[in-house]
Every structure is written in structure tokens, then in C-alpha cells.
């Protein structure tokens, strides 16, 4: 019985030990702008045994062709990042893969498949090989300029002959410089205008101003439009546009009416203060005198008649 047991123990001990694969860590996603470079860090660690001849690279065959032709990757299968020394268990190693995105790359997400190969185990140069693969999502953002054509005041009312000054603003909300191709102002017939020099570039986060002067001499009253159109490009000659409209109302000249002078009122004559009272007093005296005389005459006639009356 002892001999079979011994043989079994010998077979077990002589059997090769199976080591699990090392741990591999990559970022889930990385965001990068067109024209910039992304850095993808790959970390490997084996907590059980030694690693040997580790290679880290990107498998280009798995990347979409429309993105691949606009990516420059520092480590591929032909030119991997190579660790030729023995790496003891519990030791982390880091490999950084750089991915440069072309300026004309489209926006989108591309999967970057990252491969790590090597050997593991205490044997010289490793007892068995390992093969690991994980992916990182590379999110590409276009560095587009976003130039806005703004007119803070777009409606005006003037009389014929008056000039109007329109302030136009070019504000770049984007992440890249905008190259101004043309700022065009197309007025209705009869209107004449003059524009300041238009800047050739507008940097990210800045605002440039242009003043347009509109002349209304010999222009009939009415409503008029001025159409503004902006054309600009980015660094790879993509064309963008924006437009606005300015409204001009020319009023009719109002004739000033001749002032009306109200007729001058003639003051009514003011009688002397005591004229009326004096006249009444005179009438009063005349009345008294006349009355007294009449009464006296009546008395005298009565006495006379009494003396002539015959006695009874």
C-alpha cells in the first residue's frame, strides 16, 4: 500500500503548477481633442509568481479604419513596450501608450484594444505564457471654433439724412481659433454703408467688434433691411456661417406749424370809482327839492282856498 501512495505523491509533486494570470488595469475611457495626444497607462501586477518578457502594445487590426488613419500610436505589435527583466511577484509595472489624434479627425469614440503578453512562473524565463487583453474607449472631441455674429441693437428709427452706426460683435465660444473669411453687409436699394476693417482671426473665448455706418441721405421714408452674413473657417478649412438682419425705419420729416397768436382782448373801460354814487346823490337832492316845493305849493293853495270858502 505504501508504494502506490509514494508514487501518487511523486506524480503530484512533479506535475506542473498552474499559475493564474497577472492583474491588468487600463482606464475605462480617455477624452482627447483633435490635434492633441492621449496617454493611456497600463498597469500589470502578479501577486502569485514572477513575470518574464512582458510586452504591451495596441492591436491595430481591431481599430476602425476611419479612425486608424488619423491616429499615431507609439506601441503596436511590431514595436511593443518591452520589459526584458524578471519582475518579482507583487511588483507593479506601468506602460504608457501615447495616441496622437490628427487635427482633421472626426468626433466620436474609438475602442483601443490593449494587449499584454509574457511568461509567468518561477522557471527561468517563465514556466508558461500568458495573454491578456483589455480595451480603453478613446473619446475624440473636435476643436471646432464657434463664432457667433451678434448685433446688440438691430432696429433703428431715423429721419432722412441721419447716419446710423451699427455695432457688430464676433464672439468665439469654441475651443479653437476662428479664421474670418468674410463679413458681408447687403443693404436694400438706396442705402449706402461703410464698414470698419474686419479682424482676420478671433481667438477662443474672445470678442471682436466691427462698426458699420449707414447713410440715409436722399433716401425716401420707409422700412429697409440690411442682411449681415459671416463666413469663417477652422484650422483644417472647414467652413461655417452665421447671419443676422438689421432693421432701419426712415421717418417722414414733420413740418412745424406756424404758431397761432391769440387775439388781444381789449380791456373793458372801468368807470370812475365815485361817478355812479355822485350821480345818484344829485338825483336825490333834486328829488328832495322838487318834492318839498310841490308840498309847499300844495299847502299854500289849501290855505288860500280855505280863506276864500264862504262861511256857513
C-alpha positions as CSV (number, residue, x, y, z in Angstrom):
1,X,0.0,0.0,0.0
2,X,2.8,2.4,0.7
3,X,4.4,2.1,-2.8
4,X,1.2,3.4,-4.6
5,X,0.9,6.3,-2.2
6,X,4.5,7.3,-2.7
7,X,4.1,7.1,-6.4
8,X,1.0,9.3,-6.3
9,X,2.8,11.8,-4.1
10,X,5.7,11.9,-6.6
11,X,3.3,12.4,-9.5
12,X,1.5,15.2,-7.8
13,X,4.7,17.0,-6.9
14,X,6.1,16.5,-10.3
15,X,3.0,17.9,-12.0
16,X,3.4,21.5,-13.3
17,X,1.8,24.1,-11.1
18,X,-0.9,26.2,-12.9
19,X,-0.4,29.9,-12.1
20,X,-3.2,32.4,-12.7
21,X,-2.7,35.4,-15.0
22,X,-1.5,38.7,-13.7
23,X,-3.8,41.6,-13.0
24,X,-4.1,44.1,-15.8
25,X,-5.6,47.6,-15.3
26,X,-6.4,50.2,-18.0
27,X,-8.6,53.3,-17.9
28,X,-12.2,52.7,-18.9
29,X,-12.2,55.8,-21.2
30,X,-10.0,58.8,-22.0
31,X,-11.1,62.1,-23.7
32,X,-8.9,63.9,-26.1
33,X,-9.4,66.8,-28.6
34,X,-8.4,66.5,-32.2
35,X,-4.8,67.6,-32.6
36,X,-3.8,66.5,-29.1
37,X,-2.2,63.4,-27.6
38,X,-3.8,60.9,-25.2
39,X,-1.8,59.0,-22.7
40,X,-3.1,55.5,-21.8
41,X,-1.4,54.0,-18.7
42,X,-1.4,50.2,-18.5
43,X,-0.6,48.6,-15.1
44,X,0.4,44.9,-14.6
45,X,1.0,43.0,-11.4
46,X,1.3,39.4,-10.5
47,X,0.6,38.6,-6.8
48,X,1.4,34.9,-7.1
49,X,4.6,34.4,-9.1
50,X,7.2,36.0,-11.2
51,X,6.6,37.6,-14.7
52,X,9.1,37.4,-17.6
53,X,9.4,39.0,-21.0
54,X,6.4,41.3,-20.7
55,X,5.2,43.1,-23.9
56,X,2.5,45.7,-24.0
57,X,1.0,47.0,-27.3
58,X,-2.1,48.1,-29.2
59,X,-3.7,45.6,-31.6
60,X,-4.2,47.9,-34.6
61,X,-6.1,45.3,-36.6
62,X,-9.1,45.8,-34.3
63,X,-9.4,49.6,-34.7
64,X,-11.8,51.1,-37.2
65,X,-10.0,52.2,-40.4
66,X,-11.7,55.7,-40.5
67,X,-10.1,56.4,-37.1
68,X,-6.9,54.4,-37.5
69,X,-5.6,56.5,-40.4
70,X,-5.9,59.6,-38.1
71,X,-4.2,58.0,-35.1
72,X,-0.5,57.8,-34.3
73,X,0.1,55.1,-31.7
74,X,3.5,54.6,-30.1
75,X,3.2,50.9,-29.3
76,X,1.9,48.3,-31.7
77,X,2.6,44.6,-32.2
78,X,5.7,45.3,-34.2
79,X,7.0,47.9,-31.7
80,X,5.7,46.9,-28.3
81,X,6.7,48.3,-24.9
82,X,9.1,45.5,-23.6
83,X,10.2,44.5,-20.1
84,X,13.0,42.0,-20.5
85,X,13.9,41.8,-16.9
86,X,12.5,39.5,-14.3
87,X,9.5,41.1,-12.5
88,X,9.0,39.6,-8.9
89,X,5.5,38.9,-7.7
90,X,3.8,41.8,-6.0
91,X,5.6,44.3,-8.2
92,X,3.6,46.7,-10.3
93,X,4.9,47.7,-13.7
94,X,3.5,50.6,-15.7
95,X,3.5,51.1,-19.5
96,X,2.3,54.3,-21.1
97,X,1.0,54.2,-24.6
98,X,0.6,57.6,-26.4
99,X,-2.1,58.1,-29.0
100,X,-1.8,61.3,-31.1
101,X,-5.1,62.3,-32.8
102,X,-4.8,64.2,-36.1
103,X,-6.3,67.7,-36.3
104,X,-8.7,66.6,-39.0
105,X,-10.0,63.6,-37.1
106,X,-13.8,63.3,-36.9
107,X,-15.5,63.4,-33.5
108,X,-16.5,60.0,-32.0
109,X,-15.5,57.1,-29.8
110,X,-13.0,54.5,-30.8
111,X,-12.1,51.3,-28.9
112,X,-8.4,50.9,-28.3
113,X,-7.6,47.2,-27.7
114,X,-4.5,46.8,-25.5
115,X,-2.6,43.5,-25.3
116,X,-0.1,42.3,-22.7
117,X,1.9,39.1,-23.2
118,X,4.7,37.3,-21.4
119,X,5.6,34.3,-19.2
120,X,4.8,33.5,-15.6
121,X,6.2,31.1,-13.0
122,X,9.5,30.6,-11.1
123,X,11.2,28.9,-14.0
124,X,13.9,30.7,-15.9
125,X,12.2,32.9,-18.5
126,X,8.8,31.6,-17.2
127,X,7.1,28.3,-16.9
128,X,4.0,29.2,-19.0
129,X,2.9,32.1,-21.2
130,X,0.0,34.4,-20.6
131,X,-2.0,36.6,-22.9
132,X,-4.2,39.4,-21.7
133,X,-6.4,42.0,-23.5
134,X,-8.4,44.9,-22.3
135,X,-9.8,48.0,-24.1
136,X,-10.0,51.7,-23.5
137,X,-12.6,53.9,-25.1
138,X,-10.9,56.9,-26.7
139,X,-13.4,59.8,-26.9
140,X,-12.4,62.3,-29.6
141,X,-13.7,65.8,-29.5
142,X,-13.3,68.2,-32.4
143,X,-11.7,71.5,-31.6
144,X,-14.2,73.5,-33.6
145,X,-14.5,77.2,-33.4
146,X,-17.9,78.6,-32.6
147,X,-18.1,82.1,-33.8
148,X,-21.3,84.0,-33.1
149,X,-22.4,87.0,-35.1
150,X,-24.2,89.3,-32.6
151,X,-25.9,92.7,-33.1
152,X,-26.8,94.2,-29.6
153,X,-29.1,96.8,-31.3
154,X,-30.7,95.8,-34.6
155,X,-33.6,98.2,-35.0
156,X,-33.3,101.9,-35.7
157,X,-35.6,104.9,-36.5
158,X,-34.1,107.9,-38.1
159,X,-35.0,110.9,-40.3
160,X,-33.7,111.3,-43.9
161,X,-30.1,112.4,-43.9
162,X,-29.2,111.0,-40.5
163,X,-26.5,108.4,-40.2
164,X,-26.8,105.1,-38.3
165,X,-24.0,103.3,-36.6
166,X,-24.5,99.5,-36.1
167,X,-22.1,97.7,-33.7
168,X,-21.4,94.1,-34.7
169,X,-19.7,91.7,-32.4
170,X,-17.9,88.5,-33.3
171,X,-17.7,86.2,-30.2
172,X,-15.9,82.9,-30.2
173,X,-17.5,80.4,-27.9
174,X,-15.4,77.5,-29.3
175,X,-12.2,75.8,-28.2
176,X,-10.2,76.8,-31.3
177,X,-9.3,80.0,-33.2
178,X,-11.8,81.1,-35.9
179,X,-10.4,82.4,-39.2
180,X,-12.7,85.0,-40.6
181,X,-13.2,84.6,-44.3
182,X,-15.8,87.4,-44.9
183,X,-18.2,89.7,-43.1
184,X,-20.7,90.9,-45.7
185,X,-23.4,93.6,-45.3
186,X,-26.0,93.7,-48.0
187,X,-28.4,96.7,-47.8
188,X,-31.7,97.3,-49.6
189,X,-31.5,99.7,-52.5
190,X,-30.8,103.4,-51.8
191,X,-28.9,102.7,-48.6
192,X,-25.2,103.3,-48.5
193,X,-22.8,102.0,-45.9
194,X,-19.2,101.9,-44.7
195,X,-17.6,99.1,-42.7
196,X,-14.6,99.1,-40.4
197,X,-11.8,96.7,-41.1
198,X,-12.8,93.1,-40.1
199,X,-10.4,91.1,-38.0
200,X,-8.9,88.1,-39.7
201,X,-8.9,85.9,-36.6
202,X,-10.9,85.6,-33.4
203,X,-9.2,83.6,-30.6
204,X,-11.1,81.2,-28.4
205,X,-13.0,83.0,-25.7
206,X,-12.6,86.5,-27.1
207,X,-14.9,89.0,-28.8
208,X,-14.1,91.4,-31.6
209,X,-16.2,94.4,-32.7
210,X,-16.9,96.0,-36.1
211,X,-18.9,99.2,-36.6
212,X,-21.0,99.6,-39.8
213,X,-22.1,103.2,-40.6
214,X,-25.3,103.5,-42.7
215,X,-26.1,106.7,-44.6
216,X,-29.7,107.7,-45.4
217,X,-29.2,110.9,-47.5
218,X,-31.7,111.2,-50.3
219,X,-33.5,108.0,-49.1
220,X,-37.3,108.0,-49.1
221,X,-39.1,107.3,-45.9
222,X,-39.9,103.7,-45.3
223,X,-38.6,100.4,-43.9
224,X,-35.3,98.9,-45.0
225,X,-33.3,95.8,-44.3
226,X,-29.5,95.1,-44.1
227,X,-28.5,91.5,-44.2
228,X,-25.3,90.5,-42.4
229,X,-23.5,87.3,-43.3
230,X,-20.4,85.9,-41.6
231,X,-18.2,83.2,-43.1
232,X,-15.3,81.7,-41.1
233,X,-13.1,78.6,-41.1
234,X,-11.2,76.4,-38.7
235,X,-7.6,75.2,-38.9
236,X,-8.5,72.4,-41.4
237,X,-10.5,74.7,-43.7
238,X,-14.0,73.6,-42.7
239,X,-16.5,76.4,-43.5
240,X,-19.0,77.8,-41.0
241,X,-21.6,80.6,-41.4
242,X,-23.8,82.8,-39.3
243,X,-26.2,85.6,-40.2
244,X,-28.3,88.4,-38.8
245,X,-30.6,91.2,-40.0
246,X,-30.7,94.9,-39.2
247,X,-33.9,96.9,-39.5
248,X,-33.9,100.6,-40.5
249,X,-37.1,102.8,-40.4
250,X,-36.8,106.2,-42.1
251,X,-39.4,108.6,-40.8
252,X,-41.1,111.4,-42.7
253,X,-39.9,114.9,-41.8
254,X,-42.7,116.7,-39.9
255,X,-43.3,120.4,-40.9
256,X,-43.5,122.6,-37.9
257,X,-46.9,124.6,-38.0
258,X,-46.7,128.4,-37.7
259,X,-47.5,129.5,-34.2
260,X,-51.1,130.9,-33.7
261,X,-51.1,134.2,-31.8
262,X,-54.4,134.5,-29.8
263,X,-56.3,137.8,-30.4
264,X,-55.5,140.5,-27.9
265,X,-58.6,141.2,-25.8
266,X,-59.5,144.8,-25.3
267,X,-60.0,145.6,-21.7
268,X,-63.5,147.0,-20.9
269,X,-63.5,150.6,-19.6
270,X,-63.5,150.9,-15.9
271,X,-65.9,153.6,-14.7
272,X,-64.6,156.1,-12.1
273,X,-65.0,154.9,-8.7
274,X,-67.4,157.5,-7.4
275,X,-69.2,158.6,-10.7
276,X,-72.3,156.5,-10.1
277,X,-72.6,157.4,-6.4
278,X,-72.3,161.1,-7.2
279,X,-74.9,161.0,-9.8
280,X,-77.3,159.2,-7.5
281,X,-76.7,161.8,-4.8
282,X,-77.5,164.6,-7.3
283,X,-80.8,162.9,-8.2
284,X,-81.6,162.5,-4.6
285,X,-81.1,166.2,-3.9
286,X,-83.2,167.2,-6.9
287,X,-85.9,164.8,-5.8
288,X,-86.0,166.3,-2.3
289,X,-86.1,169.8,-3.5
290,X,-88.8,169.0,-6.1
291,X,-90.9,167.2,-3.5
292,X,-90.5,169.9,-0.9
293,X,-91.5,172.6,-3.4
294,X,-94.6,170.6,-4.5
295,X,-95.7,170.0,-1.0
296,X,-95.2,173.6,0.0
297,X,-97.2,174.8,-3.0
298,X,-100.0,172.4,-2.2
299,X,-100.1,173.8,1.4
300,X,-100.3,177.3,0.2
301,X,-103.1,176.5,-2.2
302,X,-105.0,174.8,0.6
303,X,-104.7,177.8,2.9
304,X,-105.8,180.1,0.1
305,X,-108.8,178.1,-0.7
306,X,-109.8,177.9,2.9
307,X,-109.8,181.7,3.3
308,X,-112.0,182.1,0.2
309,X,-114.5,179.5,1.3
310,X,-117.8,181.2,2.4
311,X,-118.9,180.8,6.0
312,X,-121.9,178.6,6.8
